[in-house]
Amino acid sequence: MVLRAWRALVEMVRLRRERSRDRYQLAAMTERELGDCGITRAEIEYELHKPRRRR
């Protein structure tokens, strides 16, 4: 049971790091690159400034 909880915690931390890295990579993209992806700068700003529990 402890091992299962530990694995779940490790997975949660991994996912949070991955999502954080993805958000900041999007924030570094140019307007043209964002347009190619179909994402606006406003959508990225919204994601970056949401409270952590809602991300």
C-alpha positions as CSV (number, residue, x, y, z in Angstrom):
1,M,0.0,0.0,0.0
2,V,2.8,2.4,0.8
3,L,4.5,1.6,-2.5
4,R,1.3,2.3,-4.4
5,A,1.0,5.7,-2.6
6,W,4.6,6.5,-3.3
7,R,4.2,5.7,-7.1
8,A,1.1,7.8,-7.3
9,L,3.0,10.8,-5.7
10,V,5.9,10.4,-8.0
11,E,3.5,10.3,-11.0
12,M,1.7,13.4,-9.8
13,V,5.0,15.3,-9.5
14,R,6.1,14.1,-12.9
15,L,2.9,15.3,-14.5
16,R,3.0,18.7,-12.8
17,R,6.6,19.3,-14.1
18,E,5.7,18.2,-17.6
19,R,2.7,20.5,-17.7
20,S,4.6,23.4,-16.3
21,R,7.4,22.9,-18.9
22,D,4.8,22.8,-21.7
23,R,3.1,26.0,-20.6
24,Y,6.4,27.9,-20.5
25,Q,7.4,26.6,-23.9
26,L,4.1,27.9,-25.3
27,A,4.7,31.2,-23.6
28,A,8.1,31.5,-25.4
29,M,6.6,30.9,-28.9
30,T,6.1,33.6,-31.5
31,E,2.7,34.8,-32.6
32,R,3.2,33.0,-35.9
33,E,4.1,29.7,-34.2
34,L,1.1,30.1,-31.9
35,G,-1.1,30.7,-35.0
36,D,0.1,27.5,-36.6
37,C,-0.9,25.7,-33.4
38,G,-4.3,27.4,-33.3
39,I,-3.5,29.0,-29.9
40,T,-3.8,32.7,-28.9
41,R,-1.5,34.6,-26.6
42,A,-4.5,35.3,-24.4
43,E,-5.2,31.6,-23.9
44,I,-1.6,31.1,-22.8
45,E,-1.7,34.0,-20.4
46,Y,-4.9,32.7,-18.9
47,E,-3.3,29.3,-18.3
48,L,-0.1,30.8,-16.9
49,H,-2.0,32.9,-14.3
50,K,-4.7,30.4,-13.2
51,P,-4.4,29.4,-9.5
52,R,-2.4,26.2,-9.3
53,R,-5.3,24.0,-8.1
54,R,-7.2,24.8,-11.3
55,R,-4.5,23.9,-13.8
